[in-house]
Amino acid sequence: MTRVIIHIGPHKTGTTYLQVVLDALRGVLLERGICIPSIWNAAPGLPSHMQLVWAIRNRDLTLIKEQIREILARRHQHVVISCEALSRLDQREILLLRQLLGSAPAEVVYYVRRWPERLPSLWQESVKFGNTATFPEFLAEQLTRRDVSELWDTAMIDRFTAVFGATQIKLVSYSHLIDQKFDIADHFLASFLGLSHINLPAVGRPNRSLPILDAELIRVLNAIHVRRGGERSPALRAWFLSHKGNLVPDSVADAMRNSLETIRLDEATPVFALASQDLRTRYMSSIVPPCHTVGLHELRTIDAPYVTQDYLLEPSIPGILRDIYESYRRTL
């Protein structure tokens, strides 16, 4: 039977890069019996299977059922489903996914990244979609509220384990692969699709983190937008990045640089150590090599930069930011 590989991310673990590579190799892989569906792509040039996730969340499954039936009927050796938003499905939605796949065997692939690196990236991802929290506010919630935090990998993995079974969960140490300069697409092809020595396309690494000043400017523009009744979305970020060269005066950038600070995130501290121990204790047999000799990856301390709100005390800056926002409003 066709085996389904379900790559669930999560966010900020090289998912976009892997999806772009698989999409570029679609023809090559199909010749080897591996199907990378394009019918669920989020948009042209965005090969994340978001349309599948949206259908599950909206319970709009009629078309998806037929599409999956047709794909499985072709009896490919493997079908790969990849979307970082899958990691945020609740258990009822995961059960719907399992039901959509019928009796096809499936593996769930989850990448683990060291938290001091991932938390700043997750904050930027939230800002991308309209969040208004500063990095310290975001960090405090992630470290103290287990009900909303993504710090506990096991919380996400457990939901899939309950539906697919513990033996079908596969964990990869993203951080160890990067530390050792392994290409994650190379590793995925070899470990889950049985393919080695595939020439990877020169697609680069999309979805890189933004410079911290840009992230803070987008965040504060989000705050103005929400305060004026706007909906949270990536639209403001996209506009800002395409126009920023003519938008931000040197006085604003200089004030922000003078307000730069760092927060030290040490993986050896109890909150990170406990989450890591929980993962290793319960899912050690699910780890796909390579990984570090002790734990999943080498422990590190990261000094995460952020912009304090002191720059907003400069008398001219709030007005400049409002003017920048008004430039955005005129485009709507």
JOLIN-V312292 format. One record per helix or strand of 2 or more residues. SS is the DSSP state (2 for helix, 1 for strand). FROM is the first residue (numbers start at 1). TO is the last residue. If there is no record, write none. Layout:
BEGIN
[[SS | FROM | TO] [SS | FROM | TO]]
END
This chain:
BEGIN
[[1 | 3 | 7] [2 | 15 | 24] [2 | 26 | 31] [1 | 34 | 36] [2 | 50 | 58] [2 | 62 | 73] [1 | 78 | 82] [2 | 84 | 88] [2 | 91 | 100] [1 | 106 | 112] [2 | 115 | 128] [2 | 135 | 144] [2 | 153 | 164] [2 | 166 | 168] [1 | 169 | 173] [2 | 174 | 179] [2 | 184 | 193] [2 | 212 | 227] [2 | 235 | 246] [2 | 250 | 258] [1 | 260 | 266] [2 | 270 | 286] [1 | 287 | 288] [1 | 301 | 307] [2 | 309 | 313] [2 | 317 | 329]]
END
